Amino acid sequence: MAQKIPENGTVIQEVSHERIRQKTGHFLPNDFEGPYVCILLGQFANGVMSTFYMSPAIIGTKQFYQDLLDCGIDNIEIKPVVINDPVNERTIDNYVLLNIIGRVSCANMGKSEYNTIGKDMHVMNKLVINPEKVDGRLDIFLADEDTDCIIISEKVYKHLVSKGYTDIYFEELEQTN
């Protein structure tokens, strides 16, 4: 699952909590307090707001989070988010930081396509997962090999599609041992 950016979509930038990695698959540090503050970049201020953003962190609407809860997801830690729009002089506060708790080493690296950017740091171009490593306990988690890869179960996929989201990219992953 990923953010599908519309042609006239908005872009946000983090202005608080710069030194804290948010996509780790683990709980946030105890001193991580909200709100997580972002700014809507001026040239995109009048664009379409996304259901969720993958950068600078995983940030979603409160409704999107509620839809995940309604589907039975219980491994997401949230913090409030404030998005400032200086162009239109408004504050957008219907978003939350979605910290997905759960990181699974599930990639079949021999079949996946990726670039290595440092020790044990990969950017997946094509993620192929080993189904034996995905034990079925988590319906949403981050791939250990690239924490920008959000993996969801078929149950979550069907639920989100039934809600009518059009700005979320879904890709069925190849599975092989």
N, C-alpha and C positions, 0 to 999 in steps of 0.2 A: 504494500500500500504506500502511496506517495501523494504529495500535493500535485494536482494538475493546475498549472498556472494559466489562467485565461489570457488572451491577447491583451486585454485591458485590465489586467490584475494589478493588485497593489503589492508593494514590497515594504517590509518592515526591517528595522535595524535595532539591535539591542543598545540600550543606554545605561543599563544597570547590571550588576552581577557579571561583569566581564571576565573575571578569572575563574568562574565556576563552570566546569563542563556539565552540560545538562543531559546529554545523550549517552549515558553510561550503562543503563540497565540496572543501576543500583539506586538506593535511596539518596536523596539530596543531603548535603551536610546539614547538621542541626542548626547552623547559623544562617542557613539560606532562608531569608525572610522575604515576604512579598510586600508590595507587589513587584513583579518582574516588569520593568519599564522598557517600552520600545517606542520608537518614533516611526511614523509613516513617512516614507521618503517623498519629498515635495512633488517630484515629477509624476508620481503615481497616486497622489492624494485623492483624486476623483475617480479612481479605478474601482473595480469590483473587489470587495473583501473576500478572502478565501475562507472556506470552512475550517481548514487548518493550514498552518505554515510549518515547514520543516527546518527553516533557518530564520533566526539564529538558534532556535530551539524548537521543540515540537509544541506548538501553541494552537489550541483549537477553540472553537466557540463553546460556550457553556452548553448549548443544545447538542453539539457533537459529543461532548463528554457524557451528557445525559443518555444519549443514544447508546454509547458504549456500556454505560452502567445497565441500561435496560436489557442489553444483550448478555449480561452476566459477567462483564469484565470487572475484575476486582484487583488488578495489579497495576493501577495507575495512581501515582501520587500527584496531587494538583497544588498549584499556587496561583494566586490571583495575578492577572496581567492587566496593565494599563498601556494602551497604545495612544500616544499623543499625535494629533494631526495639526501641526502649526499652520498649515495653509488655510484650512477651514476653521481654525480655532475651536477644535472640539477634542474631547477625550472619549476614547472607545474603551468600554470596560466590560464587554460581554465575552471576553476570552479568558482562558486559563492555560497555564503552563501544564502540559501533559508529560509527566515524567514516567515513562514506561519502566516498570520494575520487572526485570527478567531479560537475561542476556543468554542466548544459547549458541554454543559452537555447533553449527548445523550445516555449514557449507561443505560441499564436496569440492575441495580446492582443485582437484585434478580435472574436473569438468567445468568449473566456473571460469568466467573470464573476468580478470581484474588487473588493476595496476597496484604496485606496491609503492607506498610513499614514505615508508620508514619501517623500523623494526616492528613487526607484527601489526602494521597499519596498512589496510587495503581499501581500495575504492572498487566496489563491485560494479562491473558493467553488465554481467549476466550472472546471476546467482543461481546455482544449482544446489539444492539441499539434499542431505542424506536423511531420509525419513526415519531411520533408526535413531538418529540423534534428536529428533523432535518427538518427545514422549507423549504429546497430546494433553499435557496438564495445562499449558498456557495457550490461550486463544489469541493473545497478542504478545509479541516479544521483539527484541532487537537481535539481529544477527551479531554474534560475537566478532566475526571477521570484519564487519563494517557496520557500525552502530547507526549509520544513516539508513540501513535497511530495516524497515518495519515489516514484520511478518505477521499475518493474521490467519486465523482458521477459516475454513469454509463457512462455518456458522456466523462469524463476524462479517464476512464478505456478504453473505445473503441478507443479513440484517441491515447493513449499511446501504446496500442496493435497494432494498425495500423502502428505505427512508427517502429515496429519490435524490441522493447526492450526485451531482454532475461534475463537481470539481475535485474528485478524488480519483487517482489513477490506481487501477488494480491490474496486476499481472499474475497470471497463474505461473507458479514456479515449477520448473522441471525437478523431478525427484529421482535420484539414483544413488545406489550404495557405492 
